[in-house]
Amino acid sequence: MLAGILTNNGVSAEGVNFVKGARTALAFVTPRADGEREFMFYRNPSADMLLNSHDLNLKLITSIMSIWDKANVIKVSNVELEFLTGSNKIDDESAMSFWHDNLKLLLVTLGEKGCRYYTKKFCGVVDAYHVKVVDTTGAGDSFVGALLCKIVDDHAIIEEEQRLKEVPKYACACGAITTTEKGAVPALPTHSEVLTLQNKAFKRHSHL
């Protein structure tokens, strides 16, 4: 079913492996009143626990790693940043503790406060899109997917701030729309839905 969902949405399922006699792991997600969620997993054992090294598609993995090596991007959330630094202070100094010489782009997502971006030459903040939050499941995945979609074929975009700034703006819009419905995959937005939200936000900002 999950492989079928990928295929039906134009996503390659080449890297999906199947294990006979084992089921896919289940994740039970319980939304809280504030839109955040709690997880409980069922693995008894599940197929992902039974994979071996010979099951890996090395050609595909090499291709994916090549893309990441060229992009050299790190994305962390404010919660992850707090956990990794041991501090509840979210600022430029704590974010830049992740910087290394080969890195080209660092992104720190801030939930309802938007996103910060850092490169070797410049840094800045992108505001969040205000929506009615129903379920935050999949918002981070939606953000990363949109981010990669925008930079994977145009790495030079990282060198120009005005062009780059549009990338986290688009990714934030994707993440915001994903929180307006329950579930992860069903809530992922289309390109036209993202543009609609961005246009509404632009018109609202223009009238302020």
Backbone hydrogen bonds in HBPLUS format (Angstrom, degrees):
<---DONOR---> <-ACCEPTOR-->    atom                        ^
c    i                          cat <-CA-CA->   ^        H-A-AA   ^      H-
h    n   atom  resd res      DA  || num        DHA   H-A  angle D-A-AA Bond
n    s   type  num  typ     dist DA aas  dist angle  dist       angle   num
A0005-ILE N   A0001-MET O   2.95 MM   4  6.29 144.2  2.08 144.5 154.2     1
A0006-LEU N   A0002-LEU O   3.14 MM   4  6.48 155.3  2.20 146.6 152.1     2
A0007-THR N   A0003-ALA O   3.07 MM   4  6.34 168.9  2.08 150.7 153.0     3
A0008-ASN N   A0004-GLY O   2.86 MM   4  6.00 163.0  1.89 151.5 156.2     4
A0009-ASN N   A0005-ILE O   3.15 MM   4  6.24 129.7  2.42 135.9 147.3     5
A0009-ASN N   A0006-LEU O   3.08 MM   3  5.27 138.1  2.26 101.0 113.1     6
A0011-VAL N   A0006-LEU O   2.84 MM   5  4.89 163.2  1.87 148.7 143.2     7
A0010-GLY N   A0007-THR O   3.08 MM   3  5.17 159.9  2.12 111.2 111.9     8
A0016-VAL N   A0013-ALA O   3.08 MM   3  5.44 167.9  2.10 116.4 119.5     9
A0047-ALA N   A0023-ARG O   2.79 MM  24  5.58 158.1  1.84 150.9 155.0    10
A0026-LEU N   A0042-TYR O   3.18 MM  16  5.08 168.5  2.20 143.9 146.3    11
A0042-TYR N   A0026-LEU O   2.85 MM  16  5.08 158.4  1.89 149.6 153.3    12
A0028-PHE N   A0040-MET O   2.72 MM  12  5.08 170.4  1.73 166.9 163.9    13
A0040-MET N   A0028-PHE O   2.96 MM  12  5.08 134.6  2.17 136.6 148.9    14
A0030-THR N   A0038-GLU O   2.88 MM   8  5.17 166.5  1.90 152.6 157.3    15
A0038-GLU N   A0030-THR O   2.98 MM   8  5.17 152.8  2.06 131.2 139.0    16
A0032-ARG N   A0036-GLU O   2.68 MM   4  5.44 169.3  1.69 159.1 157.6    17
A0035-GLY N   A0032-ARG O   3.05 MM   3  5.40 165.0  2.07 116.1 118.8    18
A0136-THR N   A0035-GLY O   3.21 MM 101  5.96 147.6  2.32 169.7 161.8    19
A0049-MET N   A0046-SER O   2.96 MM   3  5.57 149.5  2.05 117.7 126.7    20
A0050-LEU N   A0047-ALA O   2.96 MM   3  5.30 158.3  2.00 112.5 119.7    21
A0055-ASP N   A0052-ASN O   2.94 MM   3  5.41 157.6  1.99 113.8 121.2    22
A0056-LEU N   A0053-SER O   3.19 MM   3  5.63 161.9  2.22 111.7 117.1    23
A0061-ILE N   A0057-ASN O   2.96 MM   4  6.24 163.2  1.99 156.7 162.1    24
A0062-THR N   A0058-LEU O   2.87 MM   4  5.96 160.7  1.90 147.5 152.5    25
A0063-SER N   A0059-LYS O   3.09 MM   4  6.28 152.0  2.17 140.4 147.8    26
A0064-ILE N   A0060-LEU O   2.98 MM   4  6.27 158.4  2.02 151.8 157.1    27
A0065-MET N   A0061-ILE O   2.88 MM   4  6.08 165.2  1.90 154.0 158.2    28
A0066-SER N   A0062-THR O   2.97 MM   4  6.07 145.5  2.09 140.2 149.4    29
A0067-ILE N   A0063-SER O   3.23 MM   4  6.55 148.2  2.33 141.4 148.7    30
A0067-ILE N   A0064-ILE O   3.12 MM   3  5.22 120.3  2.49  96.8 110.9    31
A0068-TRP N   A0064-ILE O   3.11 MM   4  6.49 160.7  2.15 152.4 156.9    32
A0069-ASP N   A0065-MET O   2.83 MM   4  6.00 156.1  1.89 148.4 155.4    33
A0070-LYS N   A0066-SER O   3.11 MM   4  6.28 150.7  2.20 141.7 148.3    34
A0071-ALA N   A0067-ILE O   3.01 MM   4  6.24 153.8  2.08 146.4 154.2    35
A0072-ASN N   A0068-TRP O   2.67 MM   4  5.66 167.2  1.69 156.3 160.2    36
A0104-LYS N   A0072-ASN O   2.95 MM  32  5.38 170.6  1.96 147.3 149.5    37
A0105-LEU N   A0072-ASN O   3.25 MM  33  6.58 154.7  2.31 156.0 154.5    38
A0074-ILE N   A0105-LEU O   2.95 MM  31  6.42 155.0  2.01 155.8 163.9    39
A0107-LEU N   A0074-ILE O   2.82 MM  33  6.24 157.9  1.87 157.5 164.9    40
A0076-VAL N   A0107-LEU O   2.92 MM  31  6.34 161.7  1.95 161.1 164.1    41
A0109-THR N   A0076-VAL O   2.91 MM  33  6.38 149.4  2.00 146.5 154.2    42
A0081-LEU N   A0077-SER O   2.87 MM   4  6.07 154.7  1.93 149.8 157.4    43
A0078-ASN N   A0109-THR O   2.83 MM  31  5.96 124.8  2.14 163.6 172.3    44
A0082-GLU N   A0078-ASN O   3.01 MM   4  6.18 156.2  2.07 143.1 148.4    45
A0083-PHE N   A0079-VAL O   3.04 MM   4  6.30 157.8  2.09 146.2 152.3    46
A0084-LEU N   A0080-GLU O   2.88 MM   4  6.03 165.8  1.90 153.6 157.1    47
A0085-THR N   A0081-LEU O   2.98 MM   4  5.97 151.5  2.06 146.5 153.4    48
A0086-GLY N   A0082-GLU O   2.88 MM   4  5.58 129.5  2.14 135.7 147.2    49
A0095-ALA N   A0091-ASP O   3.07 MM   4  6.29 159.4  2.12 152.3 158.7    50
A0096-MET N   A0092-ASP O   2.86 MM   4  5.96 162.7  1.89 152.3 156.8    51
A0097-SER N   A0094-SER O   3.34 MM   3  5.34 154.4  2.41  97.3 104.7    52
A0098-PHE N   A0095-ALA O   3.15 MM   3  6.10 170.0  2.17 124.1 126.7    53
A0099-TRP N   A0096-MET O   3.09 MM   3  5.08 160.2  2.13 103.0 109.3    54
A0103-LEU N   A0100-HIS O   3.03 MM   3  5.49 157.5  2.08 117.6 124.8    55
A0106-LEU N   A0118-TYR O   2.91 MM  12  5.03 158.3  1.96 148.4 153.2    56
A0118-TYR N   A0106-LEU O   2.83 MM  12  5.03 143.3  1.96 150.5 158.1    57
A0108-VAL N   A0116-ARG O   2.95 MM   8  5.15 161.1  1.99 144.2 149.2    58
A0116-ARG N   A0108-VAL O   2.91 MM   8  5.15 163.7  1.94 144.0 148.4    59
A0110-LEU N   A0114-GLY O   2.72 MM   4  5.10 165.7  1.74 153.4 149.8    60
A0113-LYS N   A0110-LEU O   3.11 MM   3  5.12 165.4  2.13 119.3 120.6    61
A0114-GLY N   A0111-GLY O   3.18 MM   3  5.74 167.2  2.19 120.5 121.4    62
A0115-CYS N   A0126-VAL O   2.90 MM  11  5.20 154.2  1.97 149.5 155.5    63
A0126-VAL N   A0115-CYS O   2.74 MM  11  5.20 164.6  1.76 162.2 167.3    64
A0117-TYR N   A0124-GLY O   2.94 MM   7  5.50 162.1  1.97 149.1 153.2    65
A0124-GLY N   A0117-TYR O   3.00 MM   7  5.50 149.5  2.10 148.4 153.3    66
A0119-THR N   A0122-PHE O   2.84 MM   3  5.40 149.3  1.93 167.6 177.5    67
A0134-VAL N   A0179-THR O   2.66 MM  45  5.72 173.6  1.66 160.4 162.8    68
A0135-ASP N   A0179-THR O   3.02 MM  44  4.94 163.2  2.05 133.1 138.6    69
A0139-ALA N   A0136-THR O   3.11 MM   3  5.56 167.3  2.13 135.4 136.2    70
A0142-SER N   A0138-GLY O   2.87 MM   4  6.00 154.7  1.93 150.1 157.4    71
A0143-PHE N   A0139-ALA O   2.97 MM   4  6.20 153.4  2.04 144.8 151.7    72
A0144-VAL N   A0140-GLY O   3.02 MM   4  6.29 166.9  2.04 151.7 154.0    73
A0145-GLY N   A0141-ASP O   2.89 MM   4  6.00 162.8  1.91 149.8 155.1    74
A0146-ALA N   A0142-SER O   3.04 MM   4  6.17 160.7  2.08 146.3 151.1    75
A0147-LEU N   A0143-PHE O   2.92 MM   4  6.13 156.0  1.98 148.6 156.1    76
A0148-LEU N   A0144-VAL O   2.92 MM   4  6.14 168.8  1.93 158.6 159.3    77
A0149-CYS N   A0145-GLY O   3.01 MM   4  6.11 155.9  2.07 143.6 150.9    78
A0150-LYS N   A0146-ALA O   3.15 MM   4  6.32 143.9  2.28 143.1 151.0    79
A0150-LYS N   A0147-LEU O   3.18 MM   3  5.37 128.3  2.46  98.5 111.0    80
A0151-ILE N   A0147-LEU O   3.19 MM   4  6.48 143.4  2.33 146.8 156.6    81
A0152-VAL N   A0148-LEU O   2.88 MM   4  5.42 150.5  1.97 153.0 155.2    82
A0154-ASP N   A0151-ILE O   3.17 MM   3  5.03 152.7  2.24  99.8 108.1    83
A0157-ILE N   A0154-ASP O   3.18 MM   3  5.87 165.8  2.20 117.4 121.7    84
A0158-ILE N   A0155-HIS O   3.25 MM   3  6.06 165.6  2.27 120.8 123.6    85
A0159-GLU N   A0156-ALA O   2.98 MM   3  5.54 158.7  2.02 116.6 123.1    86
A0160-GLU N   A0157-ILE O   3.34 MM   3  5.65 159.5  2.38 107.6 113.1    87
A0164-LEU N   A0160-GLU O   2.79 MM   4  5.91 165.2  1.81 160.2 165.3    88
A0165-LYS N   A0161-GLU O   2.78 MM   4  5.77 159.9  1.82 153.7 157.6    89
A0166-GLU N   A0163-ARG O   3.21 MM   3  5.61 141.6  2.37 105.5 115.1    90
A0167-VAL N   A0164-LEU O   2.81 MM   3  5.37 148.2  1.91 116.4 126.1    91
A0169-LYS N   A0165-LYS O   3.36 MM   4  6.45 150.6  2.45 139.4 147.8    92
A0170-TYR N   A0166-GLU O   3.00 MM   4  6.08 156.5  2.06 139.0 144.5    93
A0171-ALA N   A0167-VAL O   2.90 MM   4  6.16 163.0  1.93 153.8 159.3    94
A0172-CYS N   A0168-PRO O   2.75 MM   4  5.77 155.0  1.81 142.0 148.5    95
A0173-ALA N   A0169-LYS O   3.07 MM   4  6.29 149.9  2.16 141.3 149.3    96
A0174-CYS N   A0170-TYR O   3.01 MM   4  6.36 153.1  2.09 147.4 154.7    97
A0175-GLY N   A0171-ALA O   2.95 MM   4  6.23 162.7  1.98 151.1 155.5    98
A0176-ALA N   A0172-CYS O   2.87 MM   4  6.02 155.5  1.92 145.8 152.8    99
A0177-ILE N   A0173-ALA O   3.02 MM   4  6.21 167.1  2.04 151.7 154.1   100
A0178-THR N   A0174-CYS O   3.12 MM   4  6.29 153.9  2.19 146.5 153.7   101
A0179-THR N   A0176-ALA O   3.11 MM   3  5.43 139.8  2.28 103.9 114.6   102
A0180-THR N   A0177-ILE O   3.05 MM   3  5.41 162.3  2.08 112.7 118.4   103
A0187-ALA N   A0184-ALA O   3.10 MM   3  5.42 136.4  2.29 106.4 118.5   104
A0188-LEU N   A0185-VAL O   3.16 MM   3  5.41 158.4  2.20 110.9 117.3   105
A0194-VAL N   A0190-THR O   3.14 MM   4  6.48 151.4  2.22 148.2 155.7   106
A0195-LEU N   A0191-HIS O   3.04 MM   4  6.36 161.1  2.08 151.9 156.5   107
A0196-THR N   A0192-SER O   2.98 MM   4  6.17 151.2  2.06 143.9 151.7   108
A0197-LEU N   A0193-GLU O   3.12 MM   4  6.37 159.5  2.16 145.6 149.7   109
A0198-GLN N   A0194-VAL O   2.98 MM   4  6.23 161.6  2.01 152.9 158.3   110
A0199-ASN N   A0195-LEU O   2.89 MM   4  6.05 154.9  1.95 147.5 154.0   111
A0200-LYS N   A0196-THR O   3.02 MM   4  6.23 156.9  2.07 147.3 153.4   112
A0201-ALA N   A0197-LEU O   3.00 MM   4  6.21 159.8  2.04 149.3 154.6   113
A0202-PHE N   A0198-GLN O   2.92 MM   4  6.10 151.0  2.01 143.4 151.6   114
A0203-LYS N   A0199-ASN O   2.94 MM   4  6.16 162.6  1.97 150.9 154.7   115
A0204-ARG N   A0200-LYS O   2.95 MM   4  6.13 158.1  2.00 147.7 154.1   116
A0205-HIS N   A0201-ALA O   2.93 MM   4  6.08 157.0  1.99 144.3 150.6   117
A0206-SER N   A0202-PHE O   2.89 MM   4  6.07 147.1  2.00 144.8 154.3   118
A0207-HIS N   A0203-LYS O   3.23 MM   4  6.45 135.7  2.44 140.6 149.9   119
A0208-LEU N   A0205-HIS O   3.22 MM   3  5.33 156.2  2.28 102.1 109.3   120
